[in-house]
Amino acid sequence: MPRCGVSVNLLESQQIQLQQWKRAHGTPQQVVQRLEIVRLAAEGLQDIQIAEELGINFKTVSLWRRRWNPLWKRSKSADKDSKSSNPAAPSPLGGGRKNNSSYF
């Protein structure tokens, strides 16, 4: 039976952010794989199709598909809070690192 999982909808700003993370030279390959899972899920592919395309287990795809929406919402609200309270504080996504991929 096909596994579609939770629907993933990406705003244009989210698509841009994912591309920036993917292109960053310091982004670990594990994170790039997760970004690809989210991108392909947003295109409407099923878990099994994504798993076959990326050469990974469909359970990994299902896991990151489910995690995506809560992570994005939490990271954006934390980013907004940190900017309003302390403009010099590092981004909660980046934890002071060059790229903002710590949640992946």
N, C-alpha and C positions, 0 to 999 in steps of 0.2 A: 504494500500500500504506500503511495507517495507521501512523503513527509514534508509538509509546507512550513510548519512551525508558526511562530509569532510573526505577524507582518512587520516589515521594517520600512519605514517611510523616512526619507532623508530630505531635509530642507536644502536649498541651494548653499546656504552658509555651511551646513554640515558636510556637503559634498566637497566644498572647497577645503575645509579643514582636514578631511580625510586624505585628499590629494596632497596637501602640504606635508602631512605626517608621513605619507607613503614615499614622497620624494626626498625627504630629509635624509642626509647621509648617515646620521646617527641613529636612525630608527632600526631597532632590532628586527631580524627577519620574522621572528615569532609575532611581532606586532603587525608587520606588513601583512602576514597571513590573516590575522584577525580583521584587519581593515578590508581585505579582499572578501572575506566572508560577509561582512556587513554590506559592502558594495553590491555583491552578487545577490544577496538576499533582497536588497532594495530594488533590484532589477526584476524580481519576481521568481527567481529560480528556486527550485525545491532543495531541501537539505541534501538529498542524495545526489542531485545534479551538481551542487556546489562541491560536495565532497569528492566526487569523481574528477571534476575539473581541477581541483587543488591537490588531489592525491592524498586526502586526509580522511579520517573516520567521520561518518555522518553525525555521530554524537558530539563531536567537537563543534561542528557547524551549528547544531541545535543549541548547544551551550552558549555560544557567542551571539547567536541570533536573539536568544532570550535576554542576555545580559545587556545588549546594546541600548535599548530605550531607557532603562533606569540609569545607566551610567552617564548617558548624554545629559539627561535632565539634572542629575546630581552634580556633574562637573560644571555645568553652566551656572547653576544657582550658587555653587561654592565660589566660582570665579567672580560672579557679581558681588557676593558678600565680601570677598577679600579686597576687591577694588574699592568698594565703598568705605571699608573700615581702615585700610592701610594701603595706600597706593604703591608703596615700595615693597609690599609683600610679594613673594614669588607666586606664580599661578598654581592653583591646586592641581591642575592637570600635569604640570611639568615638574613640580617639586624642586624647582631650581635648576632642572636640567635644560639642555638646549632645545630638545623637542618636547612636545606636550603629549606624550604617549603613556604616562605612568598608569593609567587606568586599563590599558590593554596589556 
